[in-house]
Every structure is written in C-alpha cells, then in structure tokens.
Amino acid sequence: MDFTSKLLLWIFGLMTLPVMAHFTSTWWEKQKGDKTKGGKLWSAR
C-alpha cells in the first residue's frame, strides 16, 4: 500500500512537471509579448 502510493505520487509528479513548465513558459511568453507588442492576443480578438 505504501509503496504503491509512493509510486503513484512519483508518476503523478513526473506527469505534472512538464505541464507546469509548459504553462509557466507560455504565460511568461504571453507576459513578454503583451509588454513588447502591446497585447497581440487582444488585438487578434
């Protein structure tokens, strides 16, 4: 029971790390894009 729970937590952590990194990078790019290009996403809508 304890080993399986640790294994599930480990797998969940491995799956969550790339997703969090992807969302952080896209959010950072959006922040830089909004500051430099004057909000390209808002003008596209």
mmCIF file of the N, C-alpha and C atoms, coordinates in Angstrom:
data_MODEL
# 
_entry.id   MODEL 
# 
loop_
_atom_site.group_PDB 
_atom_site.id 
_atom_site.type_symbol 
_atom_site.label_atom_id 
_atom_site.label_alt_id 
_atom_site.label_comp_id 
_atom_site.label_asym_id 
_atom_site.label_entity_id 
_atom_site.label_seq_id 
_atom_site.pdbx_PDB_ins_code 
_atom_site.Cartn_x 
_atom_site.Cartn_y 
_atom_site.Cartn_z 
_atom_site.occupancy 
_atom_site.B_iso_or_equiv 
_atom_site.pdbx_formal_charge 
_atom_site.auth_seq_id 
_atom_site.auth_comp_id 
_atom_site.auth_asym_id 
_atom_site.auth_atom_id 
_atom_site.pdbx_PDB_model_num 
ATOM 1   N N  . MET A 1 1  ? 0.839   -1.203 0.000   1.00 0.00 ? 1  MET A N  1 
ATOM 2   C CA . MET A 1 1  ? 0.000   0.000  0.000   1.00 0.00 ? 1  MET A CA 1 
ATOM 3   C C  . MET A 1 1  ? 0.873   1.252  0.000   1.00 0.00 ? 1  MET A C  1 
ATOM 4   N N  . ASP A 1 2  ? 1.847   1.274  0.901   1.00 0.00 ? 2  ASP A N  1 
ATOM 5   C CA . ASP A 1 2  ? 2.699   2.459  0.979   1.00 0.00 ? 2  ASP A CA 1 
ATOM 6   C C  . ASP A 1 2  ? 3.557   2.598  -0.279  1.00 0.00 ? 2  ASP A C  1 
ATOM 7   N N  . PHE A 1 3  ? 4.054   1.465  -0.783  1.00 0.00 ? 3  PHE A N  1 
ATOM 8   C CA . PHE A 1 3  ? 4.906   1.517  -1.974  1.00 0.00 ? 3  PHE A CA 1 
ATOM 9   C C  . PHE A 1 3  ? 4.107   1.964  -3.193  1.00 0.00 ? 3  PHE A C  1 
ATOM 10  N N  . THR A 1 4  ? 2.892   1.469  -3.329  1.00 0.00 ? 4  THR A N  1 
ATOM 11  C CA . THR A 1 4  ? 2.076   1.851  -4.484  1.00 0.00 ? 4  THR A CA 1 
ATOM 12  C C  . THR A 1 4  ? 1.688   3.319  -4.418  1.00 0.00 ? 4  THR A C  1 
ATOM 13  N N  . SER A 1 5  ? 1.418   3.816  -3.216  1.00 0.00 ? 5  SER A N  1 
ATOM 14  C CA . SER A 1 5  ? 1.055   5.233  -3.087  1.00 0.00 ? 5  SER A CA 1 
ATOM 15  C C  . SER A 1 5  ? 2.248   6.113  -3.434  1.00 0.00 ? 5  SER A C  1 
ATOM 16  N N  . LYS A 1 6  ? 3.450   5.698  -3.031  1.00 0.00 ? 6  LYS A N  1 
ATOM 17  C CA . LYS A 1 6  ? 4.642   6.470  -3.383  1.00 0.00 ? 6  LYS A CA 1 
ATOM 18  C C  . LYS A 1 6  ? 4.881   6.418  -4.884  1.00 0.00 ? 6  LYS A C  1 
ATOM 19  N N  . LEU A 1 7  ? 4.633   5.247  -5.479  1.00 0.00 ? 7  LEU A N  1 
ATOM 20  C CA . LEU A 1 7  ? 4.823   5.110  -6.920  1.00 0.00 ? 7  LEU A CA 1 
ATOM 21  C C  . LEU A 1 7  ? 3.840   5.987  -7.684  1.00 0.00 ? 7  LEU A C  1 
ATOM 22  N N  . LEU A 1 8  ? 2.593   6.016  -7.216  1.00 0.00 ? 8  LEU A N  1 
ATOM 23  C CA . LEU A 1 8  ? 1.586   6.858  -7.867  1.00 0.00 ? 8  LEU A CA 1 
ATOM 24  C C  . LEU A 1 8  ? 1.947   8.332  -7.728  1.00 0.00 ? 8  LEU A C  1 
ATOM 25  N N  . LEU A 1 9  ? 2.434   8.720  -6.556  1.00 0.00 ? 9  LEU A N  1 
ATOM 26  C CA . LEU A 1 9  ? 2.841   10.109 -6.357  1.00 0.00 ? 9  LEU A CA 1 
ATOM 27  C C  . LEU A 1 9  ? 4.011   10.454 -7.268  1.00 0.00 ? 9  LEU A C  1 
ATOM 28  N N  . TRP A 1 10 ? 4.943   9.511  -7.436  1.00 0.00 ? 10 TRP A N  1 
ATOM 29  C CA . TRP A 1 10 ? 6.108   9.747  -8.285  1.00 0.00 ? 10 TRP A CA 1 
ATOM 30  C C  . TRP A 1 10 ? 5.689   9.912  -9.740  1.00 0.00 ? 10 TRP A C  1 
ATOM 31  N N  . ILE A 1 11 ? 4.786   9.023  -10.197 1.00 0.00 ? 11 ILE A N  1 
ATOM 32  C CA . ILE A 1 11 ? 4.298   9.114  -11.580 1.00 0.00 ? 11 ILE A CA 1 
ATOM 33  C C  . ILE A 1 11 ? 3.517   10.410 -11.782 1.00 0.00 ? 11 ILE A C  1 
ATOM 34  N N  . PHE A 1 12 ? 2.702   10.762 -10.789 1.00 0.00 ? 12 PHE A N  1 
ATOM 35  C CA . PHE A 1 12 ? 1.922   11.990 -10.893 1.00 0.00 ? 12 PHE A CA 1 
ATOM 36  C C  . PHE A 1 12 ? 2.838   13.211 -10.946 1.00 0.00 ? 12 PHE A C  1 
ATOM 37  N N  . GLY A 1 13 ? 3.919   13.173 -10.171 1.00 0.00 ? 13 GLY A N  1 
ATOM 38  C CA . GLY A 1 13 ? 4.885   14.270 -10.182 1.00 0.00 ? 13 GLY A CA 1 
ATOM 39  C C  . GLY A 1 13 ? 5.577   14.384 -11.529 1.00 0.00 ? 13 GLY A C  1 
ATOM 40  N N  . LEU A 1 14 ? 5.931   13.241 -12.104 1.00 0.00 ? 14 LEU A N  1 
ATOM 41  C CA . LEU A 1 14 ? 6.589   13.263 -13.408 1.00 0.00 ? 14 LEU A CA 1 
ATOM 42  C C  . LEU A 1 14 ? 5.650   13.791 -14.481 1.00 0.00 ? 14 LEU A C  1 
ATOM 43  N N  . MET A 1 15 ? 4.373   13.474 -14.363 1.00 0.00 ? 15 MET A N  1 
ATOM 44  C CA . MET A 1 15 ? 3.410   13.958 -15.353 1.00 0.00 ? 15 MET A CA 1 
ATOM 45  C C  . MET A 1 15 ? 3.094   15.438 -15.153 1.00 0.00 ? 15 MET A C  1 
ATOM 46  N N  . THR A 1 16 ? 3.172   15.908 -13.908 1.00 0.00 ? 16 THR A N  1 
ATOM 47  C CA . THR A 1 16 ? 2.795   17.290 -13.623 1.00 0.00 ? 16 THR A CA 1 
ATOM 48  C C  . THR A 1 16 ? 3.914   18.273 -13.966 1.00 0.00 ? 16 THR A C  1 
ATOM 49  N N  . LEU A 1 17 ? 5.177   17.847 -13.802 1.00 0.00 ? 17 LEU A N  1 
ATOM 50  C CA . LEU A 1 17 ? 6.295   18.763 -14.021 1.00 0.00 ? 17 LEU A CA 1 
ATOM 51  C C  . LEU A 1 17 ? 6.332   19.349 -15.432 1.00 0.00 ? 17 LEU A C  1 
ATOM 52  N N  . PRO A 1 18 ? 6.242   18.546 -16.498 1.00 0.00 ? 18 PRO A N  1 
ATOM 53  C CA . PRO A 1 18 ? 6.268   19.145 -17.840 1.00 0.00 ? 18 PRO A CA 1 
ATOM 54  C C  . PRO A 1 18 ? 5.081   20.060 -18.099 1.00 0.00 ? 18 PRO A C  1 
ATOM 55  N N  . VAL A 1 19 ? 3.919   19.704 -17.544 1.00 0.00 ? 19 VAL A N  1 
ATOM 56  C CA . VAL A 1 19 ? 2.729   20.535 -17.747 1.00 0.00 ? 19 VAL A CA 1 
ATOM 57  C C  . VAL A 1 19 ? 2.914   21.888 -17.078 1.00 0.00 ? 19 VAL A C  1 
ATOM 58  N N  . MET A 1 20 ? 3.425   21.879 -15.845 1.00 0.00 ? 20 MET A N  1 
ATOM 59  C CA . MET A 1 20 ? 3.649   23.134 -15.132 1.00 0.00 ? 20 MET A CA 1 
ATOM 60  C C  . MET A 1 20 ? 4.704   23.971 -15.844 1.00 0.00 ? 20 MET A C  1 
ATOM 61  N N  . ALA A 1 21 ? 5.746   23.328 -16.342 1.00 0.00 ? 21 ALA A N  1 
ATOM 62  C CA . ALA A 1 21 ? 6.791   24.062 -17.058 1.00 0.00 ? 21 ALA A CA 1 
ATOM 63  C C  . ALA A 1 21 ? 6.232   24.656 -18.346 1.00 0.00 ? 21 ALA A C  1 
ATOM 64  N N  . HIS A 1 22 ? 5.362   23.913 -19.028 1.00 0.00 ? 22 HIS A N  1 
ATOM 65  C CA . HIS A 1 22 ? 4.773   24.401 -20.277 1.00 0.00 ? 22 HIS A CA 1 
ATOM 66  C C  . HIS A 1 22 ? 3.881   25.612 -20.016 1.00 0.00 ? 22 HIS A C  1 
ATOM 67  N N  . PHE A 1 23 ? 3.028   25.512 -18.979 1.00 0.00 ? 23 PHE A N  1 
ATOM 68  C CA . PHE A 1 23 ? 2.133   26.625 -18.673 1.00 0.00 ? 23 PHE A CA 1 
ATOM 69  C C  . PHE A 1 23 ? 2.920   27.851 -18.215 1.00 0.00 ? 23 PHE A C  1 
ATOM 70  N N  . THR A 1 24 ? 4.007   27.619 -17.444 1.00 0.00 ? 24 THR A N  1 
ATOM 71  C CA . THR A 1 24 ? 4.813   28.742 -16.973 1.00 0.00 ? 24 THR A CA 1 
ATOM 72  C C  . THR A 1 24 ? 5.514   29.423 -18.139 1.00 0.00 ? 24 THR A C  1 
ATOM 73  N N  . SER A 1 25 ? 6.047   28.631 -19.087 1.00 0.00 ? 25 SER A N  1 
ATOM 74  C CA . SER A 1 25 ? 6.749   29.218 -20.230 1.00 0.00 ? 25 SER A CA 1 
ATOM 75  C C  . SER A 1 25 ? 5.778   29.971 -21.129 1.00 0.00 ? 25 SER A C  1 
ATOM 76  N N  . THR A 1 26 ? 4.597   29.397 -21.362 1.00 0.00 ? 26 THR A N  1 
ATOM 77  C CA . THR A 1 26 ? 3.629   30.081 -22.219 1.00 0.00 ? 26 THR A CA 1 
ATOM 78  C C  . THR A 1 26 ? 3.129   31.359 -21.555 1.00 0.00 ? 26 THR A C  1 
ATOM 79  N N  . TRP A 1 27 ? 2.943   31.323 -20.227 1.00 0.00 ? 27 TRP A N  1 
ATOM 80  C CA . TRP A 1 27 ? 2.496   32.519 -19.518 1.00 0.00 ? 27 TRP A CA 1 
ATOM 81  C C  . TRP A 1 27 ? 3.576   33.588 -19.563 1.00 0.00 ? 27 TRP A C  1 
ATOM 82  N N  . TRP A 1 28 ? 4.855   33.168 -19.428 1.00 0.00 ? 28 TRP A N  1 
ATOM 83  C CA . TRP A 1 28 ? 5.955   34.126 -19.459 1.00 0.00 ? 28 TRP A CA 1 
ATOM 84  C C  . TRP A 1 28 ? 6.067   34.749 -20.851 1.00 0.00 ? 28 TRP A C  1 
ATOM 85  N N  . GLU A 1 29 ? 5.920   33.931 -21.888 1.00 0.00 ? 29 GLU A N  1 
ATOM 86  C CA . GLU A 1 29 ? 5.970   34.461 -23.253 1.00 0.00 ? 29 GLU A CA 1 
ATOM 87  C C  . GLU A 1 29 ? 4.813   35.423 -23.498 1.00 0.00 ? 29 GLU A C  1 
ATOM 88  N N  . LYS A 1 30 ? 3.635   35.109 -22.941 1.00 0.00 ? 30 LYS A N  1 
ATOM 89  C CA . LYS A 1 30 ? 2.485   35.986 -23.104 1.00 0.00 ? 30 LYS A CA 1 
ATOM 90  C C  . LYS A 1 30 ? 2.727   37.314 -22.392 1.00 0.00 ? 30 LYS A C  1 
ATOM 91  N N  . GLN A 1 31 ? 3.346   37.262 -21.203 1.00 0.00 ? 31 GLN A N  1 
ATOM 92  C CA . GLN A 1 31 ? 3.630   38.491 -20.467 1.00 0.00 ? 31 GLN A CA 1 
ATOM 93  C C  . GLN A 1 31 ? 4.620   39.354 -21.244 1.00 0.00 ? 31 GLN A C  1 
ATOM 94  N N  . LYS A 1 32 ? 5.660   38.734 -21.798 1.00 0.00 ? 32 LYS A N  1 
ATOM 95  C CA . LYS A 1 32 ? 6.635   39.500 -22.561 1.00 0.00 ? 32 LYS A CA 1 
ATOM 96  C C  . LYS A 1 32 ? 6.005   40.039 -23.838 1.00 0.00 ? 32 LYS A C  1 
ATOM 97  N N  . GLY A 1 33 ? 5.155   39.213 -24.483 1.00 0.00 ? 33 GLY A N  1 
ATOM 98  C CA . GLY A 1 33 ? 4.521   39.640 -25.725 1.00 0.00 ? 33 GLY A CA 1 
ATOM 99  C C  . GLY A 1 33 ? 3.566   40.801 -25.500 1.00 0.00 ? 33 GLY A C  1 
ATOM 100 N N  . ASP A 1 34 ? 2.834   40.770 -24.377 1.00 0.00 ? 34 ASP A N  1 
ATOM 101 C CA . ASP A 1 34 ? 1.895   41.850 -24.091 1.00 0.00 ? 34 ASP A CA 1 
ATOM 102 C C  . ASP A 1 34 ? 2.637   43.149 -23.827 1.00 0.00 ? 34 ASP A C  1 
ATOM 103 N N  . LYS A 1 35 ? 3.829   43.044 -23.229 1.00 0.00 ? 35 LYS A N  1 
ATOM 104 C CA . LYS A 1 35 ? 4.563   44.271 -22.913 1.00 0.00 ? 35 LYS A CA 1 
ATOM 105 C C  . LYS A 1 35 ? 5.245   44.840 -24.154 1.00 0.00 ? 35 LYS A C  1 
ATOM 106 N N  . THR A 1 36 ? 5.803   43.959 -25.017 1.00 0.00 ? 36 THR A N  1 
ATOM 107 C CA . THR A 1 36 ? 6.577   44.462 -26.145 1.00 0.00 ? 36 THR A CA 1 
ATOM 108 C C  . THR A 1 36 ? 5.685   44.794 -27.334 1.00 0.00 ? 36 THR A C  1 
ATOM 109 N N  . LYS A 1 37 ? 4.733   43.911 -27.656 1.00 0.00 ? 37 LYS A N  1 
ATOM 110 C CA . LYS A 1 37 ? 3.914   44.111 -28.852 1.00 0.00 ? 37 LYS A CA 1 
ATOM 111 C C  . LYS A 1 37 ? 2.606   44.836 -28.562 1.00 0.00 ? 37 LYS A C  1 
ATOM 112 N N  . GLY A 1 38 ? 2.390   45.219 -27.323 1.00 0.00 ? 38 GLY A N  1 
ATOM 113 C CA . GLY A 1 38 ? 1.167   45.944 -27.000 1.00 0.00 ? 38 GLY A CA 1 
ATOM 114 C C  . GLY A 1 38 ? -0.065  45.063 -26.996 1.00 0.00 ? 38 GLY A C  1 
ATOM 115 N N  . GLY A 1 39 ? 0.075   43.821 -26.557 1.00 0.00 ? 39 GLY A N  1 
ATOM 116 C CA . GLY A 1 39 ? -1.100  42.937 -26.460 1.00 0.00 ? 39 GLY A CA 1 
ATOM 117 C C  . GLY A 1 39 ? -1.554  42.413 -27.803 1.00 0.00 ? 39 GLY A C  1 
ATOM 118 N N  . LYS A 1 40 ? -0.765  41.518 -28.389 1.00 0.00 ? 40 LYS A N  1 
ATOM 119 C CA . LYS A 1 40 ? -1.134  40.976 -29.695 1.00 0.00 ? 40 LYS A CA 1 
ATOM 120 C C  . LYS A 1 40 ? -2.378  40.099 -29.595 1.00 0.00 ? 40 LYS A C  1 
ATOM 121 N N  . LEU A 1 41 ? -2.534  39.389 -28.456 1.00 0.00 ? 41 LEU A N  1 
ATOM 122 C CA . LEU A 1 41 ? -3.684  38.495 -28.308 1.00 0.00 ? 41 LEU A CA 1 
ATOM 123 C C  . LEU A 1 41 ? -4.982  39.289 -28.251 1.00 0.00 ? 41 LEU A C  1 
ATOM 124 N N  . TRP A 1 42 ? -4.941  40.451 -27.616 1.00 0.00 ? 42 TRP A N  1 
ATOM 125 C CA . TRP A 1 42 ? -6.170  41.242 -27.508 1.00 0.00 ? 42 TRP A CA 1 
ATOM 126 C C  . TRP A 1 42 ? -6.546  41.837 -28.864 1.00 0.00 ? 42 TRP A C  1 
ATOM 127 N N  . SER A 1 43 ? -5.561  42.266 -29.655 1.00 0.00 ? 43 SER A N  1 
ATOM 128 C CA . SER A 1 43 ? -5.870  42.853 -30.961 1.00 0.00 ? 43 SER A CA 1 
ATOM 129 C C  . SER A 1 43 ? -6.336  41.780 -31.943 1.00 0.00 ? 43 SER A C  1 
ATOM 130 N N  . ALA A 1 44 ? -5.875  40.527 -31.736 1.00 0.00 ? 44 ALA A N  1 
ATOM 131 C CA . ALA A 1 44 ? -6.296  39.440 -32.630 1.00 0.00 ? 44 ALA A CA 1 
ATOM 132 C C  . ALA A 1 44 ? -7.780  39.143 -32.446 1.00 0.00 ? 44 ALA A C  1 
ATOM 133 N N  . ARG A 1 45 ? -8.292  39.301 -31.220 1.00 0.00 ? 45 ARG A N  1 
ATOM 134 C CA . ARG A 1 45 ? -9.711  39.074 -30.990 1.00 0.00 ? 45 ARG A CA 1 
ATOM 135 C C  . ARG A 1 45 ? -10.511 40.244 -31.534 1.00 0.00 ? 45 ARG A C  1 
# 
